[in-house]
């Protein structure tokens, strides 16, 4: 057996965790039976019991007791425990990486940098934020009869609900800043990819997490609604689709709890006529990697109309050279999409676009692989920004090319979207940076940007969300300012 096969077989012999974590103890779910499948092989990985509604109540109560009892109030303890969690994740990164390959279908080439490297960095970053005293002295008032400070208190119990595509990254982005702020947490991973999160539950006692500070439940709509509507939950942080984000916001409104929503994207990449050919072609990887299952994927490629043919000619070999297949193969850049139903959904968008007059400029179809929910990356042309496929988030390896007349027209097209999570500009810096400032999106990457910065805020304009993750803004989302005023004399 070759090295890839050896790693694959080891990954398929994982000792999966199927128990929830409530109040510091593992426990079997008492809800419906859930089967978790491997999207690359269509094989069943495990079956487990979801949480019952009563167990959701138990998890929230445990988080409330831990918060109200002061078990997590010591900033030095928070820092120490969070650094220990980061160290344990680092030590167990092969285990977690294998779990993510098996349940998400993420290529092994993405595990180190995105699926595990960034989450570990997030825990370490926020651990160092935990001891900071943010108290602001306002001094005496204008009449000299009182003095004031503004202190920042943890919001309380947080419900953290994640999408399926980057389980450990989304866990870290929600849990780490909440913990640093002094909050306690109930985590609900996606039903499609709960296994790495359940493995995380095994680390809690080893890291010294006090009972009830972190709780993990798995479930579907009923479990999610109980969390978002629960009177014992003070804040909801959610990553997922725009449609479900609306529902979460409506459910949270019943108790007027705060929300942080990181929702969909339909990011535009403006490719200027003088863009570096090598750099601009890398934009295709943004919608190809992880089989396009990323909210910040650059799926609308805007090309000056006189350069359109040259761009398409250069793009075709690049897109078709992207290797699709076994996620255990380090040469693979795109594994499967998450399910058969999701592949059918994405292919339905492509078929309708072709029927409406679009054409395939590169890639397309399915690879010659017997099992698994694979599809080849595809680049579509001969369409405009009004096409359905240019409006909706697909979460698949699909890019569309849209021509523009001049820079003003390009910016107009880029901003003509109900979403605004990310944007891209390729071209000389003196031209690209002013254009970036005109784009209505939360993060703009110029000439590809760089590595993920955990100290920079990430979030969306318009219907791409509310609030920010990463950076100091990500921590402030879990803090409430409190004015304390006292009389002088």
NORFENMO-V151452 format. One line per field, one symbol per residue. ss: DSSP state (a for helix, b for strand, c for the rest). psi: psi as a letter, one per 30 degrees, with the letter a starting at -180 (. if undefined). A space follows every 50 residues. Layout:
ss->???
psi->???
This chain:
ss->ccaaaaaaaaaccccccccbbbccbbbcccccbbbbbccccccbbbbbbc ccaaaaaaaaaaaaaaaaccccccaaaaaaaaaaaaaaaaacaaaaaaaa aaaacccaaaaaaaaaaaaaaaaaaaaaaacccccbbbbbcccccbbbbb bbbbccbbbbbcccccaaaaaaaaaaaaaaaccbbbbbccccccaaaaaa acaaaaaccccccbbbbcccaaaaaaaaacccccbbbbbccaaaaaaaaa aaaccccbbbbbccccbbbbbcccccaaaaaaaaaaaaaaaacccccbbb bbbbaaaaaaaaaaaaaaaaaccbcccccccccbcccccaaaaaaaaaaa aaaaacccbbbbbccccccccccccccbbbbccccccaaacccccccbbb bbbbccaaaaaaaaacccbbcbbbbbccaaaaaaaaccccccbbbbcccc cccccccbccbbccbbccbcaaaaaaccbbbbbbbbbcc
psi->kleeeeeeeeefgkikkgkljkggkkkklgalkkkkljfffgkkelklkl kleeeeeeeeeeeeeeeffgfgfjeeeeeeeeeeeeeeeeegfeeeeeee eefegkkfffeeeefeeeeeeeeeefeffefkjgkkkfallffgfllllj ljkkfbkkjjkllfeieeeeeefeeeeeeefgllkjkjlkffifeeeeee fffeeefgkkkfekkklkabeeeeeeeffkffkfkkkkkaleeeeeeeee effeghklkkjjallikkjjjlegkkeeeefffefffekghgikfgkjfj jjkkffgeeeeeeeeeeeeffkkkbjffjffkfjallfleeeeeeeeeee eeeefgflljfkblaklikellilkkkkkkahlaffkeffekkehliklk kkkleaeeeeeeeefikfliellkkklkefeeeeeeffkilfkkkkhfba lkjfgkkkallbggakakllaeeeeffgkkkkkkkkkk.
